[in-house]
Amino acid sequence: MAAQIDAYGLLSEEFKSDDVTDQLAAARRIPIIASCMGPDRCRSQLVPFLKSAIGEYTDEILHAIAKAAGQMVAACGGADNAACMLPLLETLCEHEETVVRNNAVEALVIVGKTMSGPVIQEQFAPMVKRLSSADFFPSKISGAGLYATVYPSTPHPQRPALRKQFELLTKDEMPMVRRAAFAHLPAFAAVVEKEVLMMEVSPIFNELSSDLQESVRELAVENAVAMVEGLSPDEAAKLFGTFLDNVQNEPSRSMRIHKAKHFVTLTAAMHPARQMRDQVQAFLRLIAIDAELEVRTEVSLNIASFCAHLEAQTLLGSILPVLRELSQMPQAPADQEAFAINQAVRESIAEQAASLAPTLGQESTLSELLPLIKVFLGDELVEIRRKALGSLAPVIETLGTEATEQHLLPQVLQMARDPIWRVRLSVVETIPVYAKHLGMDLFDSTLKDIQIAALQDNTARIREAGIANLPVLQQRFGDQWVSDAMMPVVKAGARGTGPMTHLQRIMAVQAVGALSSSVQGSSLEALVDEVVVPLARDKVAVVRIAASGSLQKIVKANDTPYTRDTLRPLLVELSSDTDADVKTLAEMAMAS
């Protein structure tokens, strides 16, 4: 009991402090203090004390109190006594500061979830009514967020009145109140009956989505996305079809941006009641004509997901012509400035154009899509070339070995020698895709040297990508291929001496570590003995760090007598290394 009194006494003393820092620290400890006081004293002392403090402290303190209140239900005696929190939280809901009100509403939702239906109707619902009918608009704003908590337990005869009460908030003369009601409309829609949603909530949505205040209607698209879940295509089309069409002419920049961002989500939810192909022109207007670059950029991020719902004929007749126009430098000087501004859109097209290949099929990909992709591969901007390279997998899979070798591979091989490392990196990162489709012989004659060059590259990211390719290539071509084609490079790197050769020694130990989960038995042991063990004692600390990291992978992937008898003693030795990072990695390896 003394400890409980001391805890509460400390809290009250810190709240009386003139230092705001002490007050804030006390407010943040409220849940801990509450749990120490016991349910009876929490309800009789702490909650009334906090309510009395509301008029005396800063908004920051009240924000912390509101946040803490949602965590106090158990300390106050659980669900049976949760109603004791309502007077405190109702007072906080009336506060002018937005963050205080928001946290109070969130706390009330938490408290409401613990309460039984009868208690909600007896004590929670009257509070919601008081807040909603208050003269002071902050109270109405708070009340709008609580209807989804009250409605499920409301008796059916009383539900129409409750819905009418919420509707009044959506028609309030204060834009802030209408905005709050609109913000909480998805949560309310999720708990009402389906027929109520279609007959009553839908008109509310339509009215607020065309509100004169932009701050209100800008919530419409996000709300539609939230509300469309669980609806059938017919229901979604009935509720949001007209709205989606009208947003096309919406003067609000933010609404058009939101529409561009969620265009595919909404149109897909209405399909097939509203066919996706019927939305192509709206999509193309957003990506090509909209005056706002941010709108065009947002919708361009959805090219792949939108086109996945379309058939080849629509792609060829409608989508690809526009993508070509957006991607190729116009001849007229007056249009070239706009073309340069559209760089972000071109980057998105470069990254996603290849995704059209499976739908188009081999012939159309070769004749219609590949020329566009080659435009991106030859673009003067590095980022566009890099993104086009990194997304070629669907094209390679669609074209097949012969067409890829003849029409695509020559340009890729040329880019593998690009002086800009990010371009070379994109080629190296796609090597596993080529390995999957080209076969060993063609790979050896075209891309093996690029993989070897990646392991020897001066750029760390490229070496890392080359190392990451090794296990994939081993699974594709087998142990013997890796031993014959890659291990000579790795072993030569391990023997490197002289200026900057430590980078090759690092590559060598990392390569063995990467292969440790796919190459096993005597082959792995011989490789570790030849490469990793000597370099674990290298005079350069960063090499020893790399060796320790590889040893950790090897030990974790292979619990064998060799790792126990040979490698663990080496790790013990490294755990006493003069370099702190080597010691840490060695200790982690021993613990694995």
C-alpha positions as CSV (number, residue, x, y, z in Angstrom):
1,M,0.0,0.0,0.0
2,A,2.9,2.4,0.8
3,A,4.3,1.8,-2.6
4,Q,0.9,2.6,-4.2
5,I,0.6,5.8,-2.2
6,D,4.1,6.8,-3.1
7,A,3.4,6.2,-6.8
8,Y,0.3,8.4,-6.8
9,G,2.0,11.0,-4.6
10,L,4.9,11.2,-7.0
11,L,2.5,11.6,-9.9
12,S,0.6,14.4,-8.3
13,E,3.8,16.2,-7.2
14,E,5.3,16.0,-10.7
15,F,2.0,17.5,-12.1
16,K,2.4,20.4,-9.6
17,S,5.9,21.1,-10.8
18,D,6.6,24.3,-12.6
19,D,8.8,22.4,-15.1
20,V,6.7,21.3,-18.1
21,T,9.2,18.5,-18.7
22,D,8.4,17.0,-15.3
23,Q,4.7,17.3,-16.0
24,L,5.0,15.6,-19.4
25,A,7.1,12.8,-18.0
26,A,4.4,12.3,-15.3
27,A,1.6,12.2,-17.9
28,R,3.5,9.6,-19.9
29,R,3.8,7.4,-16.8
30,I,0.1,7.4,-16.1
31,P,-0.6,3.8,-17.3
32,I,2.2,2.5,-15.0
33,I,1.0,4.5,-12.0
34,A,-2.5,3.3,-12.7
35,S,-1.5,-0.3,-12.7
36,C,0.3,0.2,-9.3
37,M,-2.6,1.9,-7.6
38,G,-5.1,-0.9,-8.0
39,P,-8.6,-0.6,-9.6
40,D,-10.5,1.0,-6.7
41,R,-8.0,3.8,-6.1
42,C,-7.5,4.2,-9.9
43,R,-11.2,4.9,-10.3
44,S,-11.7,6.9,-7.1
45,Q,-8.5,9.0,-7.2
46,L,-6.5,8.9,-10.4
47,V,-9.3,9.4,-12.9
48,P,-11.0,12.3,-11.0
49,F,-7.5,13.9,-10.5
50,L,-6.8,13.7,-14.3
51,K,-10.2,15.2,-15.1
52,S,-9.6,18.1,-12.7
53,A,-6.2,18.7,-14.3
54,I,-7.6,19.3,-17.8
55,G,-8.0,23.1,-17.4
56,E,-4.6,23.6,-15.9
57,Y,-2.1,22.1,-18.3
58,T,-0.7,22.6,-21.7
59,D,-2.0,20.9,-24.8
60,E,1.1,18.7,-24.9
61,I,0.3,17.4,-21.4
62,L,-3.4,16.9,-22.3
63,H,-2.3,15.0,-25.4
64,A,-0.3,12.6,-23.3
65,I,-3.2,12.2,-20.8
66,A,-5.6,11.4,-23.7
67,K,-3.2,8.9,-25.1
68,A,-2.7,7.3,-21.7
69,A,-6.4,7.0,-21.0
70,G,-6.9,4.4,-23.7
71,Q,-4.4,2.2,-21.9
72,M,-6.1,2.4,-18.4
73,V,-9.1,0.1,-18.9
74,A,-7.5,-2.9,-17.3
75,A,-6.0,-0.8,-14.4
76,C,-9.5,0.6,-13.6
77,G,-11.0,-2.9,-13.2
78,G,-11.5,-4.0,-16.8
79,A,-14.6,-4.0,-19.0
80,D,-17.1,-3.8,-16.1
81,N,-15.6,-0.5,-14.9
82,A,-14.5,1.0,-18.2
83,A,-17.4,3.5,-18.1
84,C,-15.5,5.4,-15.4
85,M,-13.2,6.7,-18.1
86,L,-16.0,8.4,-20.1
87,P,-16.3,11.7,-18.2
88,L,-12.5,12.3,-18.5
89,L,-12.5,11.5,-22.2
90,E,-15.7,13.4,-22.9
91,T,-14.1,16.5,-21.5
92,L,-10.9,16.0,-23.6
93,C,-13.2,15.6,-26.7
94,E,-14.4,19.1,-26.1
95,H,-10.9,20.6,-26.2
96,E,-10.0,23.0,-29.0
97,E,-6.6,21.4,-29.9
98,T,-7.0,18.8,-32.6
99,V,-4.4,16.3,-31.5
100,V,-5.9,16.2,-28.0
101,R,-9.4,15.6,-29.4
102,N,-8.1,12.9,-31.8
103,N,-6.4,11.0,-29.1
104,A,-9.4,11.3,-26.9
105,V,-11.6,9.8,-29.6
106,E,-9.2,7.0,-30.3
107,A,-9.2,6.3,-26.5
108,L,-13.0,6.2,-26.5
109,V,-13.0,3.8,-29.4
110,I,-10.7,1.5,-27.4
111,V,-12.8,1.8,-24.2
112,G,-16.0,1.3,-26.2
113,K,-14.7,-2.0,-27.6
114,T,-14.3,-3.4,-24.1
115,M,-17.8,-2.4,-23.0
116,S,-20.9,-4.5,-23.3
117,G,-23.8,-3.5,-25.5
118,P,-26.2,-2.5,-22.6
119,V,-23.5,-0.3,-21.0
120,I,-22.7,1.3,-24.4
121,Q,-26.4,2.2,-24.8
122,E,-26.7,3.4,-21.2
123,Q,-23.6,5.5,-20.9
124,F,-21.6,5.7,-24.1
125,A,-24.5,6.6,-26.5
126,P,-25.8,9.5,-24.4
127,M,-22.3,11.0,-24.4
128,V,-22.1,10.7,-28.3
129,K,-25.5,12.5,-28.5
130,R,-24.3,15.3,-26.2
131,L,-21.1,15.8,-28.2
132,S,-23.0,15.7,-31.5
133,S,-25.6,18.3,-30.5
134,A,-23.3,20.6,-28.7
135,D,-23.0,24.3,-29.8
136,F,-19.2,24.2,-29.8
137,F,-17.9,22.7,-33.0
138,P,-14.9,20.8,-31.5
139,S,-17.4,18.6,-29.6
140,K,-19.3,17.8,-32.9
141,I,-16.0,16.9,-34.6
142,S,-15.2,14.4,-31.8
143,G,-18.7,13.0,-31.8
144,A,-18.5,12.1,-35.5
145,G,-15.8,9.6,-34.8
146,L,-17.8,7.6,-32.3
147,Y,-20.9,6.4,-34.2
148,A,-19.3,3.2,-35.5
149,T,-18.7,2.2,-31.8
150,V,-22.3,2.8,-30.8
151,Y,-24.3,1.6,-33.8
152,P,-23.7,-2.2,-33.6
153,S,-25.3,-2.4,-30.1
154,T,-28.1,0.0,-30.8
155,P,-31.5,-1.7,-30.9
156,H,-33.0,-1.8,-34.4
157,P,-35.9,0.6,-33.7
158,Q,-33.5,3.3,-32.5
159,R,-31.0,3.0,-35.4
160,P,-32.8,5.3,-37.8
161,A,-32.6,8.1,-35.2
162,L,-28.9,7.4,-34.7
163,R,-28.3,7.6,-38.5
164,K,-30.2,10.8,-38.7
165,Q,-28.1,12.2,-35.9
166,F,-24.9,11.3,-37.9
167,E,-26.4,12.8,-41.1
168,L,-27.0,16.1,-39.4
169,L,-23.2,16.3,-38.8
170,T,-22.6,15.7,-42.5
171,K,-24.8,18.7,-43.2
172,D,-23.4,21.0,-40.5
173,E,-22.7,24.6,-41.4
174,M,-19.1,24.3,-40.2
175,P,-16.8,22.7,-42.8
176,M,-14.6,21.2,-40.1
177,V,-17.6,19.2,-38.8
178,R,-18.6,18.0,-42.2
179,R,-15.0,17.0,-42.9
180,A,-14.8,15.1,-39.6
181,A,-18.1,13.3,-40.5
182,F,-16.8,12.5,-43.9
183,A,-13.5,11.2,-42.5
184,H,-15.4,8.8,-40.3
185,L,-17.9,7.8,-42.9
186,P,-16.0,4.6,-44.0
187,A,-16.0,3.3,-40.4
188,F,-19.7,4.0,-40.0
189,A,-20.5,2.5,-43.4
190,A,-18.7,-0.7,-42.3
191,V,-21.1,-1.3,-39.4
192,V,-24.5,-0.4,-41.0
193,E,-26.7,-2.8,-42.9
194,K,-26.1,-3.3,-46.6
195,E,-29.5,-1.8,-47.6
196,V,-28.7,1.2,-45.4
197,L,-25.4,1.6,-47.1
198,M,-26.9,1.6,-50.5
199,M,-30.0,3.8,-49.7
200,E,-28.7,6.3,-47.0
201,V,-24.9,6.3,-46.8
202,S,-24.5,6.5,-50.6
203,P,-26.4,9.9,-50.9
204,I,-24.3,11.2,-48.0
205,F,-21.1,10.2,-49.8
206,N,-22.3,11.8,-53.0
207,E,-23.2,15.1,-51.3
208,L,-19.9,15.4,-49.4
209,S,-17.8,14.4,-52.4
210,S,-19.3,17.5,-54.2
211,D,-19.1,19.8,-51.1
212,L,-18.2,23.4,-51.9
213,Q,-15.3,23.2,-49.5
214,E,-12.3,21.4,-51.0
215,S,-11.0,20.4,-47.6
216,V,-14.2,18.3,-47.3
217,R,-14.5,16.7,-50.7
218,E,-10.7,15.9,-51.0
219,L,-11.4,13.0,-48.7
220,A,-13.8,11.4,-51.2
221,V,-11.3,9.2,-53.1
222,E,-9.6,7.7,-50.0
223,N,-13.1,7.1,-48.5
224,A,-14.3,5.4,-51.7
225,V,-11.2,3.1,-51.6
226,A,-12.0,2.2,-48.0
227,M,-15.7,1.7,-48.5
228,V,-15.4,-0.4,-51.7
229,E,-14.0,-3.4,-49.9
230,G,-16.6,-6.0,-49.4
231,L,-18.9,-4.6,-52.1
232,S,-19.9,-6.6,-55.1
233,P,-19.0,-5.0,-58.5
234,D,-22.6,-4.0,-59.1
235,E,-22.8,-2.3,-55.7
236,A,-19.5,-0.6,-56.1
237,A,-20.5,0.7,-59.5
238,K,-23.8,2.0,-58.2
239,L,-22.2,3.7,-55.2
240,F,-19.1,5.2,-56.8
241,G,-19.4,5.0,-60.6
242,T,-20.8,8.5,-61.1
243,F,-18.4,9.9,-58.6
244,L,-15.3,8.4,-60.3
245,D,-16.5,9.8,-63.7
246,N,-17.0,13.3,-62.2
247,V,-13.6,13.5,-60.6
248,Q,-12.2,13.8,-64.1
249,N,-13.5,17.4,-64.1
250,E,-12.6,18.1,-60.5
251,P,-10.7,21.4,-60.1
252,S,-9.1,20.2,-56.9
253,R,-5.6,19.1,-57.6
254,S,-5.4,16.9,-54.5
255,M,-8.5,15.0,-55.5
256,R,-7.2,14.3,-59.0
257,I,-3.9,13.1,-57.5
258,H,-5.8,10.7,-55.2
259,K,-7.9,9.5,-58.1
260,A,-4.8,8.8,-60.1
261,K,-3.3,6.9,-57.2
262,H,-6.3,4.7,-56.6
263,F,-7.7,4.6,-60.2
264,V,-7.0,0.9,-60.7
265,T,-8.3,-0.1,-57.2
266,L,-11.6,1.6,-57.8
267,T,-12.1,0.6,-61.5
268,A,-11.1,-3.1,-60.7
269,A,-13.7,-3.2,-57.8
270,M,-16.4,-2.2,-60.3
271,H,-15.4,-4.7,-63.0
272,P,-17.2,-6.3,-64.7
273,A,-20.2,-4.2,-63.9
274,R,-18.2,-1.4,-65.5
275,Q,-15.7,-3.0,-67.9
276,M,-12.1,-2.0,-67.4
277,R,-11.7,-1.4,-71.1
278,D,-14.4,1.3,-70.8
279,Q,-12.1,3.1,-68.4
280,V,-9.1,3.3,-70.8
281,Q,-9.9,6.8,-72.1
282,A,-10.2,8.1,-68.5
283,F,-6.8,6.5,-67.7
284,L,-5.2,7.9,-70.8
285,R,-6.5,11.4,-70.0
286,L,-4.9,11.2,-66.6
287,I,-1.5,10.0,-67.8
288,A,-1.2,12.2,-70.9
289,I,-3.4,15.2,-70.7
290,D,-3.9,16.2,-67.1
291,A,-2.3,19.6,-66.4
292,E,-0.7,18.5,-63.1
293,L,2.6,16.6,-63.4
294,E,1.9,14.9,-60.0
295,V,-1.4,13.5,-61.4
296,R,0.3,12.1,-64.5
297,T,3.1,10.7,-62.4
298,E,0.8,9.0,-59.9
299,V,-1.3,7.3,-62.6
300,S,1.8,6.2,-64.5
301,L,2.8,4.1,-61.5
302,N,-0.3,2.0,-62.1
303,I,0.3,1.2,-65.8
304,A,1.2,-2.5,-65.1
305,S,-1.8,-3.1,-62.8
306,F,-4.3,-1.4,-65.1
307,C,-3.1,-3.1,-68.3
308,A,-3.2,-6.5,-66.6
309,H,-7.0,-6.2,-66.8
310,L,-7.0,-5.5,-70.6
311,E,-6.8,-7.7,-73.6
312,A,-4.1,-7.5,-76.3
313,Q,-6.3,-5.7,-78.8
314,T,-6.9,-2.8,-76.4
315,L,-3.2,-2.6,-75.5
316,L,-2.2,-2.4,-79.2
317,G,-5.0,0.0,-80.2
318,S,-5.2,2.4,-77.3
319,I,-2.4,2.0,-74.7
320,L,0.8,1.5,-76.7
321,P,0.3,4.5,-79.0
322,V,0.0,6.9,-76.1
323,L,2.9,5.3,-74.3
324,R,5.0,5.7,-77.4
325,E,4.0,9.4,-77.8
326,L,5.0,10.0,-74.1
327,S,8.3,8.2,-74.5
328,Q,9.8,9.6,-77.7
329,M,11.4,13.0,-78.0
330,P,9.0,15.2,-80.1
331,Q,10.4,17.0,-83.1
332,A,8.9,20.4,-82.4
333,P,11.1,22.5,-80.1
334,A,8.1,23.9,-78.3
335,D,7.1,20.4,-77.2
336,Q,10.5,19.3,-76.0
337,E,10.4,21.3,-72.8
338,A,7.1,19.5,-71.8
339,F,8.8,16.2,-72.7
340,A,11.7,17.0,-70.3
341,I,9.3,17.8,-67.5
342,N,7.6,14.5,-68.0
343,Q,10.7,12.5,-66.9
344,A,9.0,10.8,-64.0
345,V,6.3,9.5,-66.2
346,R,8.8,8.2,-68.7
347,E,10.6,6.4,-65.9
348,S,7.4,4.7,-64.9
349,I,6.7,3.7,-68.5
350,A,10.3,2.4,-68.8
351,E,9.9,0.3,-65.7
352,Q,6.4,-1.1,-66.5
353,A,6.2,-1.4,-70.3
354,A,7.7,-4.9,-70.2
355,S,4.8,-6.1,-68.1
356,L,2.6,-5.9,-71.2
357,A,4.5,-8.6,-73.0
358,P,2.6,-11.7,-71.5
359,T,-0.7,-10.3,-72.7
360,L,0.6,-9.2,-76.1
361,G,2.2,-12.5,-76.9
362,Q,5.5,-13.1,-78.8
363,E,4.6,-11.7,-82.2
364,S,3.2,-8.4,-80.9
365,T,5.9,-8.1,-78.3
366,L,8.5,-8.4,-81.0
367,S,6.9,-6.0,-83.4
368,E,5.2,-3.4,-81.2
369,L,6.6,-3.5,-77.6
370,L,10.3,-4.2,-78.2
371,P,10.9,-1.1,-80.3
372,L,9.5,1.0,-77.4
373,I,11.7,-0.8,-74.9
374,K,14.7,-0.2,-77.1
375,V,13.9,3.5,-77.0
376,F,14.3,3.3,-73.2
377,L,17.5,1.2,-73.4
378,G,19.0,3.9,-75.5
379,D,17.7,6.9,-73.5
380,E,20.3,9.5,-72.5
381,L,19.0,9.4,-68.9
382,V,20.7,6.8,-66.7
383,E,17.7,6.2,-64.5
384,I,15.4,5.4,-67.5
385,R,18.0,3.0,-69.0
386,R,18.5,1.3,-65.6
387,K,14.7,0.8,-65.0
388,A,14.1,-0.5,-68.5
389,L,17.0,-3.0,-68.0
390,G,15.8,-4.1,-64.6
391,S,12.3,-5.0,-65.8
392,L,13.0,-7.1,-68.9
393,A,12.1,-10.5,-67.4
394,P,8.5,-10.6,-68.9
395,V,9.9,-9.7,-72.3
396,I,12.6,-12.4,-72.2
397,E,10.1,-15.0,-71.0
398,T,7.6,-14.0,-73.8
399,L,10.2,-13.8,-76.6
400,G,12.0,-17.0,-75.9
401,T,15.6,-17.9,-76.5
402,E,16.0,-17.4,-80.2
403,A,14.2,-14.0,-80.4
404,T,15.9,-12.7,-77.2
405,E,19.3,-13.6,-78.6
406,Q,18.7,-12.0,-81.9
407,H,16.7,-8.9,-81.0
408,L,17.5,-8.0,-77.4
409,L,20.7,-9.5,-76.2
410,P,23.1,-7.4,-78.4
411,Q,21.9,-4.1,-76.9
412,V,22.1,-5.6,-73.4
413,L,25.6,-6.8,-73.9
414,Q,26.6,-3.4,-75.1
415,M,25.1,-1.8,-72.0
416,A,27.0,-4.3,-69.8
417,R,30.1,-2.2,-70.7
418,D,28.5,1.1,-70.0
419,P,30.9,3.5,-68.1
420,I,28.1,4.3,-65.6
421,W,28.0,1.7,-62.9
422,R,24.3,1.9,-62.2
423,V,23.6,0.8,-65.8
424,R,26.1,-2.1,-65.5
425,L,24.5,-3.1,-62.2
426,S,21.0,-3.4,-63.8
427,V,22.5,-5.8,-66.4
428,V,24.1,-7.9,-63.7
429,E,21.0,-8.0,-61.6
430,T,19.0,-9.5,-64.6
431,I,21.6,-12.2,-65.3
432,P,19.5,-14.9,-63.4
433,V,16.6,-14.2,-65.8
434,Y,18.7,-14.8,-68.9
435,A,20.2,-17.9,-67.3
436,K,16.7,-19.3,-66.8
437,H,15.7,-18.9,-70.5
438,L,18.9,-18.9,-72.6
439,G,20.4,-22.3,-71.6
440,M,24.0,-23.0,-70.6
441,D,25.6,-22.9,-74.0
442,L,24.2,-19.6,-75.0
443,F,24.8,-18.2,-71.6
444,D,28.4,-19.2,-71.7
445,S,28.9,-17.5,-75.1
446,T,27.2,-14.3,-74.2
447,L,26.8,-13.6,-70.5
448,K,29.4,-15.6,-68.6
449,D,32.1,-13.0,-69.2
450,I,29.7,-10.3,-67.8
451,Q,29.2,-12.3,-64.7
452,I,32.9,-12.8,-64.3
453,A,33.5,-9.1,-64.8
454,A,30.9,-8.3,-62.2
455,L,32.9,-10.3,-59.6
456,Q,35.9,-8.2,-60.5
457,D,34.3,-4.8,-60.8
458,N,35.6,-1.9,-58.8
459,T,32.1,-1.0,-57.7
460,A,31.0,-2.8,-54.5
461,R,27.3,-2.9,-55.5
462,I,28.1,-4.6,-58.7
463,R,30.4,-7.2,-57.0
464,E,27.6,-7.8,-54.5
465,A,25.1,-8.4,-57.3
466,G,27.5,-10.8,-59.0
467,I,28.0,-12.7,-55.7
468,A,24.2,-12.8,-55.2
469,N,23.9,-14.4,-58.7
470,L,26.2,-17.4,-57.8
471,P,23.7,-19.5,-55.9
472,V,21.1,-19.0,-58.6
473,L,23.5,-19.9,-61.3
474,Q,24.6,-23.0,-59.3
475,Q,21.0,-24.2,-59.1
476,R,20.4,-23.5,-62.8
477,F,23.7,-25.0,-64.2
478,G,25.0,-27.2,-61.5
479,D,28.0,-27.6,-59.2
480,Q,30.4,-28.5,-62.0
481,W,29.6,-25.4,-64.0
482,V,30.2,-23.2,-61.0
483,S,33.5,-25.0,-60.3
484,D,34.7,-24.7,-63.9
485,A,33.4,-21.2,-64.8
486,M,33.3,-19.2,-61.5
487,M,35.7,-20.7,-59.0
488,P,38.9,-19.9,-60.9
489,V,37.9,-16.2,-60.6
490,V,37.1,-16.6,-56.9
491,K,40.3,-18.4,-56.2
492,A,42.4,-15.9,-58.2
493,G,40.8,-13.1,-56.2
494,A,41.7,-14.9,-52.9
495,R,45.3,-14.9,-53.9
496,G,45.4,-11.3,-54.9
497,T,48.2,-9.1,-53.6
498,G,49.1,-5.5,-54.1
499,P,47.2,-2.2,-54.1
500,M,43.4,-2.5,-54.0
501,T,43.5,-6.3,-54.3
502,H,41.9,-6.5,-50.9
503,L,38.6,-5.8,-52.7
504,Q,39.1,-9.1,-54.6
505,R,39.9,-10.9,-51.5
506,I,36.7,-9.6,-49.9
507,M,34.8,-10.8,-53.0
508,A,36.3,-14.2,-52.7
509,V,35.3,-14.9,-49.1
510,Q,31.8,-13.4,-49.7
511,A,31.3,-15.6,-52.8
512,V,32.1,-18.7,-50.7
513,G,29.7,-17.6,-48.0
514,A,27.0,-17.0,-50.6
515,L,27.5,-20.6,-52.0
516,S,27.6,-22.2,-48.5
517,S,23.9,-23.1,-48.5
518,S,23.9,-24.7,-52.0
519,V,27.4,-26.2,-52.2
520,Q,28.0,-28.8,-49.4
521,G,30.1,-31.7,-48.3
522,S,33.8,-32.1,-49.4
523,S,33.5,-29.5,-52.2
524,L,32.5,-26.8,-49.7
525,E,35.2,-27.8,-47.2
526,A,37.9,-27.7,-49.8
527,L,36.7,-24.3,-50.9
528,V,36.6,-22.9,-47.4
529,D,40.1,-24.3,-46.6
530,E,41.5,-22.7,-49.8
531,V,39.8,-19.4,-49.6
532,V,38.2,-18.4,-46.3
533,V,40.5,-19.9,-43.7
534,P,43.6,-18.1,-44.9
535,L,41.8,-14.8,-45.5
536,A,40.3,-15.0,-42.0
537,R,43.9,-14.1,-40.9
538,D,44.5,-11.5,-43.6
539,K,46.5,-8.4,-42.5
540,V,43.7,-6.1,-43.8
541,A,40.9,-5.7,-41.2
542,V,38.1,-5.3,-43.8
543,V,39.0,-8.7,-45.3
544,R,38.9,-10.4,-41.9
545,I,35.5,-8.7,-41.3
546,A,34.2,-10.2,-44.6
547,A,35.7,-13.6,-43.7
548,S,34.0,-13.5,-40.3
549,G,30.7,-12.7,-42.0
550,S,31.1,-15.6,-44.4
551,L,32.1,-18.0,-41.6
552,Q,28.9,-17.0,-39.8
553,K,26.8,-18.1,-42.9
554,I,28.8,-21.3,-43.4
555,V,28.5,-22.4,-39.8
556,K,24.8,-21.6,-39.7
557,A,24.1,-23.5,-42.9
558,N,26.3,-26.5,-42.2
559,D,26.3,-28.2,-38.8
560,T,29.0,-30.8,-39.6
561,P,32.1,-32.2,-37.9
562,Y,34.2,-30.0,-40.2
563,T,32.4,-26.8,-39.0
564,R,32.7,-27.9,-35.3
565,D,36.3,-29.1,-35.4
566,T,37.9,-26.7,-37.9
567,L,35.8,-23.5,-38.2
568,R,34.6,-23.0,-34.6
569,P,38.2,-23.0,-33.3
570,L,39.0,-20.4,-36.0
571,L,36.0,-18.3,-34.7
572,V,37.4,-18.5,-31.2
573,E,40.6,-17.1,-32.5
574,L,38.8,-14.3,-34.3
575,S,36.8,-13.4,-31.2
576,S,40.1,-12.1,-29.8
577,D,40.9,-10.1,-32.9
578,T,42.2,-6.5,-32.5
579,D,39.4,-5.2,-34.7
580,A,36.1,-4.8,-32.8
581,D,33.9,-5.6,-35.9
582,V,35.8,-8.9,-36.4
583,K,35.3,-9.8,-32.8
584,T,31.6,-9.0,-32.9
585,L,30.9,-11.1,-36.1
586,A,33.0,-14.0,-34.8
587,E,31.0,-14.0,-31.5
588,M,27.7,-13.9,-33.4
589,A,28.9,-16.8,-35.6
590,M,29.7,-18.9,-32.5
591,A,26.3,-18.1,-31.1
592,S,24.5,-19.2,-34.2
